[in-house]
Every structure is written in structure tokens, then in C-alpha cells.
Amino acid sequence: MSLLNEPIAFRDTGDAHLLHRWPKGRPIHAVIAETLANVELLLGQLEAGVRVADNQRDLIRQLYVSTQRQREVLSAALRLEELE
């Protein structure tokens, strides 16, 4: 039986199942690489221009700055030799 077919049980119930790792999980390097690719796509969209109301411009600016920072961190994480 697949875990997807089982009802969700929370910690405070009697028959709770705790999952510490998904079966056949993807390597963390692959997840980070895919996330970095998506972050770079988002940056491209933001750099190409986004139309928003004047009162939402600050939010988009914050999104752009934090996405740039996320790209830097993800790139650095991919260079870690100990990353498994």
C-alpha cells in the first residue's frame, strides 16, 4: 500500500505515521539545481518588466531583491563539495 493512499495522521493522534524521508527521494543537489533554474526564470520575468499598481511596486522590488539573494545562496550551495 502506498503512503499516498493512507489517511493523514497527525502527531497527536494514536496511529500517527511520521515520515522522515520520502521514499526514493531526489538528491538534494538536483532539488537545488531545479530551484535555481526556477529562480533564474523568475528573475528574467521581473527584469523584463512587470505591471503592477503603484502601491504594489515596493513589494515587487522586495521580491526582486530577495530573488537575487536566493540565486546567490543557491549557486553557493551547489558549489558545496559535502552536499549530499
C-alpha positions, 0 to 999 in steps of 0.5 A: 500500500502506498503512503499516498493512499493512507489517511493523514495522521497527525502527531497527536493522534494514536496511529500517527505515521511520521515520515522522515524521508520520502521514499526514493527521494531526489538528491538534494543537489538536483532539488537545488539545481531545479530551484535555481533554474526556477529562480533564474526564470523568475528573475528574467520575468521581473527584469523584463518588466512587470505591471503592477499598481503603484502601491504594489511596486515596493513589494515587487522590488522586495521580491526582486531583491530577495530573488537575487539573494536566493540565486546567490545562496543557491549557486553557493550551495551547489558549489558545496563539495559535502552536499549530499 
